[in-house]
Amino acid sequence: MKKLSKIFLIIWLIILNPVIVNSAEILQIKSSNTILVGDQNRNLTIGLFCVDVNENDEIEATNLLKSEFPRGSKVKIKPFGFKENILIAKVFNIKGTKEMAELLVANNLSSEICPS
């Protein structure tokens, strides 16, 4: 009975856990707080969580994001909700070492509008 349950567990894990994981990638950085990401079959517009960029810094902030997260960069998304049909999320590089909103705050291009 134990052997049968172990075999069933292994088969269950193989079927339910895909071997190949497709991550999202940057398709376009539209502005300092709106990006377009996609995977193999869908695109998603994302608003950055807790970002408030001054109008004077908009171009510089957008260029910084484009240089740090170029088109095709693999990213991880941590969603926080929806606002006006746009997913609000934190966006990290695939290694998890950079986050878009933190990058803007660190370069004094955005004020953090959310409590810590």
C-alpha positions, 0 to 999 in steps of 0.5 A, spaced: 500 500 500 505 504 501 509 503 495 502 504 491 501 511 494 508 513 493 507 511 485 501 515 485 504 521 488 510 521 483 505 520 477 501 526 480 507 531 481 509 529 474 502 531 471 500 537 475 507 540 475 510 542 468 517 541 467 518 547 462 516 554 465 514 560 461 516 566 464 513 573 462 518 578 458 518 585 457 514 587 450 514 595 451 515 600 456 509 605 455 511 610 460 514 610 467 509 606 470 505 602 465 509 596 461 506 591 457 509 584 458 507 577 455 508 570 454 507 565 449 500 566 448 497 573 451 499 580 453 498 584 459 498 591 461 501 592 468 501 598 472 507 599 477 505 598 484 507 604 489 510 609 483 508 616 482 513 620 477 513 627 477 512 630 470 519 633 469 522 626 470 517 622 466 522 621 460 528 620 464 524 615 468 522 611 462 529 611 459 532 608 466 527 603 466 528 601 458 536 601 459 535 596 466 529 592 463 530 592 455 525 589 451 525 581 451 527 581 458 524 575 463 521 578 469 517 576 475 510 579 477 507 580 484 500 582 483 497 586 488 490 588 484 486 591 478 485 598 477 481 600 471 482 594 468 490 594 469 493 589 473 497 593 479 504 589 480 511 589 482 515 587 476 522 584 478 528 581 473 528 574 473 533 573 478 529 577 483 535 582 484 531 589 481 524 591 482 522 597 477 519 601 483 525 600 487 529 602 481 525 609 480 525 611 488 533 609 488 534 614 483 530 619 486 525 619 480 519 617 484 516 618 490 514 612 494 506 613 495 505 606 499 506 605 506 512 600 507 
